[in-house]
Amino acid sequence: MSATTTEARPFPGKGIVVQSGKLFALALDVVVGVFRRPFQLREFIEQAWFVAKVSSLPTALFSIPFGATISLLLYQLLQQFGAQAATGAGGVLAITQQAAPIVTALLISGAGGSAVAADLGARTIREEIDAMKTLGVDPIQRLVVPRVLAMMFVAAVLNGLATVVGVAGGYVFNVMVQGGTPGAYINSFNILAQFSDIIVSEFKAVVFGFFAGVVAAYRGLNPPPGPKGVGDAVNQSVVISFLLVYLINLFMTQVYLQVIPPKGM
């Protein structure tokens, strides 16, 4: 094999590395754009209202079976050790730390993120983004920053909603279906749960909202060519956001458990 042929062969993972670099470069541009003026307040409010409108009801409905399933599994597990009275403690901890931010992130990515990717993708196909650049308007600051901030804000709000609804769903299922005691379920909250769990849950939701917004904006600004480009960009943004959510959640959970010891230790 000649040296020329060897040099011409592309690195197999080059495309992934380049795309990842551009994605994180866009994330950095968004962070810098937050502190630049003028801030697009009207665009932020409109996008926040839209994302909240399409995500609130699915988040609440999705959290109910999540809470019930966690309550079911914990009750069956703890019953083997005679500690079923601690179902509330484990359920609240699981919902607050893990289930609520993940549910919020998945629905924010699926509903709000897909809309952002479709909107920016359509603007890109119609060459509106290029026209803005020609006129000296920064599309990142004008379009991307308010959308990402809106998704972060709505994610924090919906995370609280998912936590309350999930805990309530677990409570109703434990008391009405499994025959648990209401007082024992509520009193066990303080066994494992602590205030830092709420803080890390909200922080996770904000981080998930940020990356979901950045991924949606990136795919919208760089759709695949062809008539199906926008649709493919929307699908790709949702899939990539889901993968990032699980990876980031694994990393953040590990760091949190190392920094903040469990209650009672």
C-alpha positions as CSV (number, residue, x, y, z in Angstrom):
1,M,0.0,0.0,0.0
2,S,1.4,3.3,-1.1
3,A,2.0,6.3,1.3
4,T,-0.5,8.3,-0.8
5,T,-3.2,5.8,-0.3
6,T,-2.6,5.7,3.5
7,E,-2.7,9.4,3.8
8,A,-5.9,9.7,1.8
9,R,-7.7,7.2,4.0
10,P,-9.9,9.2,6.5
11,F,-9.9,8.5,10.2
12,P,-13.0,6.4,11.0
13,G,-14.2,8.6,13.8
14,K,-13.2,11.9,12.3
15,G,-16.9,12.9,11.6
16,I,-18.0,12.2,15.1
17,V,-15.0,14.1,16.6
18,V,-15.7,17.1,14.3
19,Q,-19.4,17.1,15.0
20,S,-18.8,16.9,18.8
21,G,-16.3,19.7,18.6
22,K,-18.8,21.9,16.7
23,L,-21.5,21.0,19.2
24,F,-19.5,22.1,22.2
25,A,-18.3,25.2,20.4
26,L,-22.0,26.1,20.0
27,A,-22.5,25.5,23.7
28,L,-19.6,27.9,24.5
29,D,-21.1,30.5,22.1
30,V,-24.4,30.2,23.9
31,V,-22.8,30.7,27.3
32,V,-21.0,33.8,26.0
33,G,-24.1,35.1,24.3
34,V,-26.0,35.1,27.5
35,F,-23.9,38.0,28.8
36,R,-24.1,40.0,25.6
37,R,-26.6,42.7,25.0
38,P,-29.3,43.3,23.9
39,F,-31.0,40.3,25.5
40,Q,-34.0,39.0,23.5
41,L,-36.5,39.1,26.4
42,R,-39.6,38.8,24.2
43,E,-38.2,35.8,22.4
44,F,-37.3,34.2,25.7
45,I,-40.9,34.7,27.1
46,E,-42.5,33.4,23.9
47,Q,-40.3,30.3,23.8
48,A,-40.7,29.6,27.5
49,W,-44.4,29.8,27.2
50,F,-44.5,27.5,24.1
51,V,-42.2,24.9,25.7
52,A,-44.2,24.9,29.0
53,K,-47.4,24.6,27.1
54,V,-46.4,21.5,25.1
55,S,-44.5,19.8,28.0
56,S,-46.5,20.5,31.2
57,L,-49.3,18.0,30.8
58,P,-47.2,15.2,29.4
59,T,-44.7,15.7,32.3
60,A,-47.4,15.4,34.9
61,L,-49.1,12.4,33.3
62,F,-45.7,10.7,32.7
63,S,-44.7,11.2,36.4
64,I,-47.7,9.4,37.8
65,P,-46.8,5.9,36.5
66,F,-43.2,6.6,37.3
67,G,-44.0,7.2,41.0
68,A,-46.3,4.2,41.1
69,T,-43.8,1.9,39.5
70,I,-41.0,3.0,41.9
71,S,-43.4,2.5,44.9
72,L,-44.4,-1.0,43.6
73,L,-40.8,-2.2,43.2
74,L,-39.6,-0.7,46.5
75,Y,-42.5,-2.1,48.5
76,Q,-42.0,-5.6,47.0
77,L,-38.3,-5.5,47.8
78,L,-38.5,-4.0,51.3
79,Q,-41.3,-6.4,52.2
80,Q,-38.9,-9.2,52.0
81,F,-36.8,-7.6,54.8
82,G,-39.8,-6.5,56.9
83,A,-39.1,-2.8,56.2
84,Q,-42.0,-1.9,53.9
85,A,-42.6,1.2,56.1
86,A,-39.5,2.7,54.5
87,T,-41.1,2.7,51.1
88,G,-41.9,6.4,51.2
89,A,-38.2,7.2,52.0
90,G,-36.9,5.2,49.1
91,G,-39.6,6.4,46.8
92,V,-39.0,10.1,47.5
93,L,-35.3,9.7,47.1
94,A,-35.6,7.9,43.8
95,I,-38.1,10.3,42.4
96,T,-36.3,13.4,43.5
97,Q,-32.8,12.5,42.6
98,Q,-33.4,10.4,39.4
99,A,-36.9,10.0,38.0
100,A,-38.1,13.6,38.1
101,P,-35.1,15.3,36.3
102,I,-34.9,12.4,33.8
103,V,-38.6,12.6,33.0
104,T,-38.4,16.3,32.6
105,A,-35.4,16.1,30.4
106,L,-36.9,13.5,28.1
107,L,-40.1,15.4,27.6
108,I,-38.3,18.8,27.2
109,S,-36.1,17.2,24.5
110,G,-39.0,15.4,22.8
111,A,-41.5,18.2,22.8
112,G,-39.6,21.5,23.1
113,G,-36.3,20.3,21.5
114,S,-38.0,18.9,18.4
115,A,-39.9,22.1,17.9
116,V,-36.7,24.2,18.2
117,A,-34.8,21.9,15.8
118,A,-37.7,22.1,13.3
119,D,-38.0,25.9,13.6
120,L,-34.3,26.5,13.1
121,G,-34.0,23.9,10.5
122,A,-36.7,25.5,8.4
123,R,-35.1,28.9,8.8
124,T,-31.8,27.3,7.7
125,I,-33.3,25.7,4.6
126,R,-35.0,29.0,3.7
127,E,-31.6,30.7,4.0
128,E,-32.9,33.0,6.7
129,I,-29.9,32.3,8.9
130,D,-27.5,33.3,6.1
131,A,-29.6,36.4,5.5
132,M,-29.3,37.4,9.2
133,K,-25.5,36.9,9.1
134,T,-25.3,39.1,5.9
135,L,-27.2,41.8,7.8
136,G,-24.8,41.7,10.7
137,V,-27.3,40.0,13.1
138,D,-25.8,37.1,15.1
139,P,-28.3,34.2,14.9
140,I,-26.8,32.6,18.0
141,Q,-27.6,35.6,20.2
142,R,-30.9,36.4,18.4
143,L,-32.4,32.9,18.1
144,V,-30.4,30.3,19.9
145,V,-29.7,31.9,23.3
146,P,-33.3,32.7,24.2
147,R,-34.5,29.3,23.2
148,V,-31.8,27.5,25.3
149,L,-32.5,29.7,28.3
150,A,-36.2,29.1,27.9
151,M,-35.7,25.3,27.9
152,M,-33.5,25.6,31.0
153,F,-36.1,27.7,32.8
154,V,-39.0,25.5,31.9
155,A,-37.0,22.4,32.8
156,A,-36.4,23.7,36.3
157,V,-40.1,24.5,36.8
158,L,-41.3,21.2,35.3
159,N,-38.8,19.3,37.5
160,G,-40.7,20.6,40.6
161,L,-44.0,19.6,39.0
162,A,-42.7,16.1,38.2
163,T,-41.3,15.6,41.7
164,V,-44.6,16.6,43.4
165,V,-46.8,14.5,41.0
166,G,-44.4,11.5,41.2
167,V,-44.4,11.5,45.0
168,A,-48.2,11.9,45.1
169,G,-48.6,9.0,42.6
170,G,-46.3,6.8,44.7
171,Y,-48.3,7.8,47.8
172,V,-51.7,7.0,46.3
173,F,-50.5,3.7,44.9
174,N,-48.8,2.6,48.1
175,V,-51.8,3.5,50.3
176,M,-54.7,2.5,48.1
177,V,-53.3,-0.5,46.2
178,Q,-50.6,-1.9,48.4
179,G,-52.3,-1.2,51.7
180,G,-49.6,0.9,53.2
181,T,-50.1,3.3,56.1
182,P,-50.4,7.0,55.2
183,G,-48.6,8.1,58.3
184,A,-45.7,5.7,57.8
185,Y,-45.3,6.7,54.2
186,I,-45.1,10.4,55.1
187,N,-43.1,10.1,58.2
188,S,-40.4,8.0,56.4
189,F,-39.6,11.0,54.2
190,N,-37.0,12.2,56.6
191,I,-35.2,8.9,56.9
192,L,-33.1,9.2,53.7
193,A,-34.2,12.4,51.9
194,Q,-32.3,15.7,52.6
195,F,-32.5,19.2,51.2
196,S,-29.4,18.7,49.0
197,D,-31.4,16.1,47.0
198,I,-33.8,18.9,45.9
199,I,-30.9,21.2,45.0
200,V,-29.1,18.5,42.9
201,S,-32.4,17.6,41.2
202,E,-33.0,21.2,40.1
203,F,-29.4,21.5,39.0
204,K,-29.7,18.3,36.9
205,A,-32.9,19.6,35.3
206,V,-31.2,22.9,34.4
207,V,-28.2,21.2,32.9
208,F,-30.3,18.7,31.0
209,G,-32.4,21.6,29.6
210,F,-29.2,23.4,28.5
211,F,-27.8,20.5,26.6
212,A,-31.2,19.6,25.1
213,G,-31.5,23.1,23.8
214,V,-28.0,23.2,22.5
215,V,-28.3,19.9,20.7
216,A,-31.7,20.9,19.2
217,A,-30.2,24.3,18.0
218,Y,-27.1,22.6,16.5
219,R,-29.1,20.1,14.5
220,G,-31.5,22.8,13.4
221,L,-28.7,25.0,12.2
222,N,-26.9,22.1,10.5
223,P,-29.6,20.0,8.9
224,P,-28.7,17.1,6.5
225,P,-29.1,18.0,2.9
226,G,-32.1,17.1,0.9
227,P,-35.9,17.5,1.3
228,K,-35.9,15.2,4.4
229,G,-33.1,17.2,6.1
230,V,-35.3,19.0,8.6
231,G,-37.1,15.9,9.6
232,D,-33.9,14.0,10.0
233,A,-32.4,16.8,12.1
234,V,-35.4,16.7,14.4
235,N,-35.0,12.9,14.9
236,Q,-31.3,13.2,15.4
237,S,-31.7,16.0,18.0
238,V,-34.1,13.9,20.1
239,V,-31.9,10.8,20.0
240,I,-28.7,12.6,20.8
241,S,-30.4,14.5,23.6
242,F,-31.6,11.3,25.2
243,L,-28.1,9.8,25.1
244,L,-26.5,12.9,26.6
245,V,-29.1,13.0,29.4
246,Y,-28.3,9.5,30.5
247,L,-24.6,9.9,30.3
248,I,-24.6,13.3,32.1
249,N,-27.0,11.9,34.7
250,L,-24.6,9.0,35.4
251,F,-21.7,11.4,35.9
252,M,-23.6,13.9,38.0
253,T,-25.0,11.2,40.2
254,Q,-21.6,9.7,40.8
255,V,-20.1,13.1,41.7
256,Y,-23.0,13.9,44.0
257,L,-22.8,10.7,45.9
258,Q,-19.1,11.2,46.4
259,V,-19.4,14.8,47.5
260,I,-22.6,14.7,49.6
261,P,-22.7,11.6,51.8
262,P,-26.0,9.8,52.3
263,K,-28.1,10.9,55.3
264,G,-27.0,9.2,58.5
265,M,-23.4,8.5,57.4
